[in-house]
Amino acid sequence: MITLYQFRHSAFCLKTRMALHAKKLLYRVEEVKPGIGQIEIFQISGQKKLPVIIDENGQIISDSSTICEYIDTKNENNPLFPKDPILLSQSKIVEDWADTTMASICKKVLIKSALDNPELSSALLPDETPSSLKGLVDKFPLKKLNKLSNIVLSKKDNLELQKILELLSKSLIDKKFLIGERLSIADIAIAAQLSLLKFPISSGPMLMGKGSQEFINNPYIENLFKWRDELEEYLFSANYQ
């Protein structure tokens, strides 16, 4: 069985989980504690970033894109990468954009949202965080850091991301998948990064539905979040360990 080392709320770890479910592969999760847990991961894999997987043969693989390419070779279930060269190139371009430009802006959006919303900041803390500390975060006047939150995310980046997401949302009104007629790595990569804008059901009851109100309340993106939720429901409907 594959072991996945992850941060639960990492979009790249979510991307990996979605890919594992798409391929119908059994796996177990090891939640890594920030700090000391990353040292342990470094000892295992030689780097601190997650996700990292260890397969049943003891092979260690890091980086979500490399992991997805690897697990796609494990069986013929729901290939993540189209065989058609044009569709393949398109899916890889979308994946690369999602993993770089989109990921960078979405992370900034999440930071700004957390600075503006103490309840969200508290929900993002690890489960083992003492309730007394979470209570202090809830009471901390983060809204006074509003100027800092505006520096974190530029209006240009915000608007550019919203425009692209609006186009993606519109393109999915009459279709299920971004590239071609089947699920691909493009769908998984975009859906995973959307979790930082509006946390999905898989994030748990404390975070589900929370995120950036500016993006959540944008009616032109509503269909995109609906598509993401339906995709997650489809992938996570089976019981996996």
N, C-alpha and C positions, 0 to 999 in steps of 0.2 A: 504494500500500500504506500502511496505517496504521502509524505509529510510536508505540510506547508507551514513555513515560519512567516508570521505576518504581524502587522499592526492592523487591528480590526477596521479602523476608519480610513486607512490608506486607499486611495482610488486605484493604485496599481495592484494592491493585494486583492481588492474587489474584482478587478479585471482578471486576475489569475483564478479566483474562485469561480467566476462566471465561465471561464474557459474550461476548467475542470469539469464543471457540471455539463457544459455543452458536449464534451467528449465522453460523458458518463463514466468518469474515472473515480474510483473510490480514493478518498484521501482523509487525512486527519489534520487538525489545525493545532499548531503550537503558537499561542499568543506571546509575543515578545515584549518584555517590559522596556520602555525607553531608558537608555542609559546602560545599566548593567547588562540587560538582555542583549543589547547591541554588541557588547564586548564578546559575549558568548557566541553570537552569530559570526562575528569577525574571526573567532577562533575556528569556527566550522567552515566558513566559506571564503575567508580572506577579505571580506568587505562588510560594511555595517548597514548598507541599504537593504530594504525588503521590497518585494518578497524574495524568499529563497525556498527552493524545494529540494528534498532528498527522495529519490525514487527507491523502489524496492531493491535495487541493486547497489544502493549506496552512492549513486551518482548525484553530485551536488550541482544545482543550476540556479543562477541568479538572473535578475532583470526580467520584468514581466514579458517583454517581447520575445526574449530568448526562451523563456519558459513556455510560452504559448506555442512557439514553433516546435519545441521539443515534444510537448504533450500531444500535438496534432499528429505526430508520427506514431503514437501509441496504439491507435486503432483507426478504423475507417468510419467511426460514428461522427456525423455532423462535421465534416472538414471545415476548419476555420479559415483556410486560405483557398480561394477559388482556383480551379485548374485553368480556366480561361486566362490567358496572359494579360488581357486588357483589364478584366475584373480584378485580377490579382494585383496589378500595379495600382489600380484605383483604391483597393482596400488597404494596401500598404501605405499609400499616401495619406489616407484618412487616419490610419492608426498612428503614423508618425506625427501628424498635426495634433491629434488628441493627446499624445504622450508628451509633447513638447510645448507648443504655443498654448493650447487649451489648458493643459495641466498647470502651466505657470500662472495663467490669469485666474483660473478657478481657485488655486491655492491662495492667491491674493484676495479674492472675493471672500473666501472662507475666513481669512484672518480679519478682514474688515468687519464681517458679520459678527465674529466672535467679540471684537472690540466694542461693537455697538450693542451687543446683547449678552449680558452676564449669564443668563439662563443657558444659552448655547455654549458659552465658555465652560460652564460647570458640567454640562452633558458630555463635552468632549474629553473630560478628564478620565484617566483609566479607572476601571471598575473598582480596583482596590484602594482608590483614594479615599481617605477618611471622610465621613460625612461632615465633620466639623470644618475641614478644609474646603469642601465643596460649598458649604454655607458661607464661608468668607468670600469665595469667588462670586457667589450670587449677590452679596452685599457690596462688593467693590465697585466704586463709581467709574466703571469703564467708559461710560458715555462721555466723561470729561476728556477722554483721549480721542475725541472725534476728529481733531485736527490730524492726529497721527494716522487714524484709519483712512483719512482722505489721501494721505501721502502714500500709503501702502498700495492703493489701487488708483491708477490714473483714469480720468474720465474717458480718455481715448481708448485705452484697453477695454474698459467696461463696455463702451458703445460698440466697438468692433466685435467683441464676443457676442453681444446681444444680437447684432445684425446677422452674424453667421448662424447662430442658434435659431433665429427666426426663420432663416432660409431652410435649415435642416428640418425644423418643425413642419413647415409648409410642404416640404418634399415627402413627408411621411404621412400625409393625410390619407392618401389612397394606396399606400404600400406598407409592407411590414418591415422591409430591410433597406438599408442605405445603399448597398451595392448588390445588384442582381436580384435574384429571386430566392436566395437562401441566406441564412445567418452566416455572417463572416466576422473576422477579427475587427473590421471597421465598426460594426454594431456594438461589439463588446467594449472596444476602446472608448467610444463616445459615451456609452451608457455609464461606464465606470466613472469617468470624470464628472458627469452630471451629479454624482452623489455629493460632491463638494458644494454644489449650488442648492440642492434640495435633497436631504438625506432620504434614502429609500427605506422600505420595510425591513430589508436585511440589516439595517443599521441598529435595529432594536427600538423598543418603545420610547426610550429617553431621547433619541435623536430623530426618529421618523417624522418627516414633514418639516423639520427645522432647516434653516439655511438662510440664504440671502433673500430678504423680502422683495428686493427690487427685481430679482429674476423670477421668484415664485409668483409674484403678482403681475408679471408681464403676460397678457392674454395671448400674445403671439408665440409664446414658448410653451404654453400649457399643453399642447398636443405632444410636444417632445418629452415632457415629464411623464405623460400618460403612456407613451410608447415605451419609455424606460421601465416603468412599473410593470407593464404587461410582459416585457422581455424578461425581467427578473422573476416574475411569477412563473413564467414558462420554464425557465432554467432551474429554479430552485424548488419546483413542485415535488420532485422525487426526494426520498429520504437518503441522505448521504452521511457517512460518519466523518 
